[in-house]
Amino acid sequence: MDKWYWDTSAFLKLYCPESDSAKYIELATQSEGLLLSSQILEIEFYYALQQKQVRGEITPNEANTSFGQFSKDIQNKYFELIPFSQTVTKNACTLWELCSQKPKPTLRSLDGLHLATATMMQCKFLVTAVTRMQKIAVRAGMIIPEICYS
């Protein structure tokens, strides 16, 4: 069974309407296999909702509703959150070596932790809207679904 890793940018599209949300919802519902992410998703997701609220993209009620549904989906095990561990930390440091190849994409620490979790779990696919993560994931042998490039 294929493993699909979803980062925060992709999960946001499932819970907050964006121009391409329908494509991500379709991918999530039609994907055969496990949908995984790192445990850091919970706090990243919460902060991302708060940032959208501050920018006026969503209302406080929408932020609360989105986070509530997200929390219910975690409880109902619609996706699996992988605990942060020392192995993830080591994998993140190893991934930096892929970043040092030319051309050098920059990779933020939380993006590195997401990628490290995805590689540790031997995920075949990475679902992300973050270009810098896409580049490193491809170097690591992962497949990026076409919808992520739009």
C-alpha positions as CSV (number, residue, x, y, z in Angstrom):
1,M,0.0,0.0,0.0
2,D,1.4,3.4,-1.0
3,K,2.0,6.0,1.7
4,W,1.1,9.6,1.0
5,Y,2.7,12.3,3.1
6,W,0.8,15.6,3.4
7,D,2.5,18.7,4.8
8,T,0.7,21.7,6.4
9,S,0.3,23.6,3.1
10,A,-1.6,20.7,1.7
11,F,-3.7,20.0,4.8
12,L,-4.8,23.7,4.9
13,K,-6.4,23.2,1.5
14,L,-8.6,20.5,2.9
15,Y,-10.0,22.7,5.7
16,C,-9.8,26.2,4.3
17,P,-11.2,27.0,0.9
18,E,-8.5,28.1,-1.5
19,S,-8.7,28.2,-5.3
20,D,-7.3,24.7,-5.7
21,S,-8.9,23.1,-2.6
22,A,-11.2,20.9,-4.7
23,K,-8.3,19.2,-6.3
24,Y,-6.6,18.4,-3.0
25,I,-9.9,17.2,-1.5
26,E,-10.3,14.9,-4.5
27,L,-6.8,13.6,-4.1
28,A,-7.3,12.9,-0.4
29,T,-10.5,11.1,-0.9
30,Q,-9.4,9.0,-3.9
31,S,-5.9,8.2,-2.7
32,E,-5.5,4.5,-2.0
33,G,-3.1,4.2,0.8
34,L,-2.2,5.8,4.1
35,L,-2.3,9.6,4.5
36,L,0.5,10.5,6.9
37,S,2.0,13.7,8.4
38,S,4.3,14.6,11.3
39,Q,3.0,15.4,14.7
40,I,4.2,18.9,14.2
41,L,1.3,19.4,11.8
42,E,-1.1,20.0,14.7
43,I,0.7,23.1,15.9
44,E,1.7,24.3,12.4
45,F,-1.9,23.9,11.3
46,Y,-3.2,25.9,14.3
47,Y,-0.7,28.7,13.7
48,A,-1.4,28.8,10.0
49,L,-5.2,29.2,10.8
50,Q,-4.4,32.0,13.2
51,Q,-2.2,33.7,10.5
52,K,-5.0,33.5,8.0
53,Q,-7.3,35.0,10.5
54,V,-4.9,37.9,11.2
55,R,-4.6,38.6,7.5
56,G,-8.4,38.7,7.2
57,E,-8.6,35.6,4.9
58,I,-10.9,33.8,7.4
59,T,-13.0,34.8,10.3
60,P,-12.3,33.7,13.9
61,N,-15.4,31.4,13.6
62,E,-14.0,29.8,10.4
63,A,-10.6,29.3,12.1
64,N,-12.2,27.6,15.1
65,T,-14.5,25.4,12.9
66,S,-11.5,24.4,10.7
67,F,-9.4,23.5,13.7
68,G,-12.3,21.6,15.4
69,Q,-12.9,19.5,12.3
70,F,-9.2,18.9,11.9
71,S,-9.0,17.7,15.5
72,K,-12.0,15.4,15.0
73,D,-10.4,13.9,11.9
74,I,-7.3,13.2,14.0
75,Q,-9.4,11.4,16.6
76,N,-11.2,9.5,13.9
77,K,-7.8,8.4,12.4
78,Y,-8.6,9.8,8.9
79,F,-4.8,10.3,8.7
80,E,-1.9,9.3,10.9
81,L,0.4,11.7,12.7
82,I,3.9,10.3,13.1
83,P,5.6,11.3,16.4
84,F,8.6,13.5,16.4
85,S,11.7,11.4,17.3
86,Q,15.5,11.4,17.3
87,T,15.4,9.4,14.1
88,V,13.5,12.3,12.4
89,T,16.1,14.7,13.6
90,K,18.9,12.5,12.1
91,N,17.0,12.2,8.9
92,A,16.6,16.0,8.7
93,C,20.3,16.5,9.0
94,T,20.9,13.9,6.3
95,L,18.4,15.6,4.0
96,W,20.4,18.8,4.3
97,E,23.1,17.1,2.2
98,L,20.5,17.0,-0.7
99,C,20.1,20.7,-0.2
100,S,23.8,21.3,-0.8
101,Q,23.6,20.0,-4.3
102,K,23.3,22.6,-7.1
103,P,21.1,24.3,-7.6
104,K,20.7,24.9,-3.9
105,P,17.1,25.3,-2.9
106,T,16.6,26.7,0.6
107,L,14.8,24.5,3.1
108,R,13.3,25.7,6.3
109,S,13.7,23.7,9.4
110,L,10.0,22.6,9.7
111,D,10.0,21.7,6.0
112,G,13.1,19.6,6.7
113,L,11.3,17.8,9.6
114,H,8.3,17.1,7.4
115,L,10.6,15.6,4.7
116,A,12.6,13.7,7.2
117,T,9.4,12.1,8.6
118,A,8.2,11.3,5.1
119,T,11.5,9.6,4.1
120,M,11.6,7.8,7.5
121,M,8.1,6.4,6.8
122,Q,9.2,5.5,3.2
123,C,6.4,7.5,1.7
124,K,6.1,7.3,-2.1
125,F,4.3,10.5,-2.5
126,L,4.7,14.0,-1.0
127,V,1.7,16.4,-1.2
128,T,2.8,19.9,-0.7
129,A,2.4,23.3,-2.3
130,V,5.9,24.4,-1.1
131,T,8.2,24.5,-4.1
132,R,11.4,24.2,-2.1
133,M,10.1,21.0,-0.5
134,Q,9.1,19.6,-3.9
135,K,12.6,20.0,-5.2
136,I,14.3,18.2,-2.3
137,A,11.6,15.5,-2.2
138,V,12.2,14.7,-5.9
139,R,16.0,14.5,-5.1
140,A,15.1,12.1,-2.3
141,G,13.1,9.9,-4.8
142,M,9.6,10.9,-3.9
143,I,6.8,11.6,-6.3
144,I,5.0,14.9,-6.3
145,P,1.4,14.7,-7.5
146,E,0.7,16.9,-10.6
147,I,-1.9,19.1,-8.7
148,C,0.9,20.3,-6.4
149,Y,2.6,22.1,-9.3
150,S,-0.3,24.4,-10.2
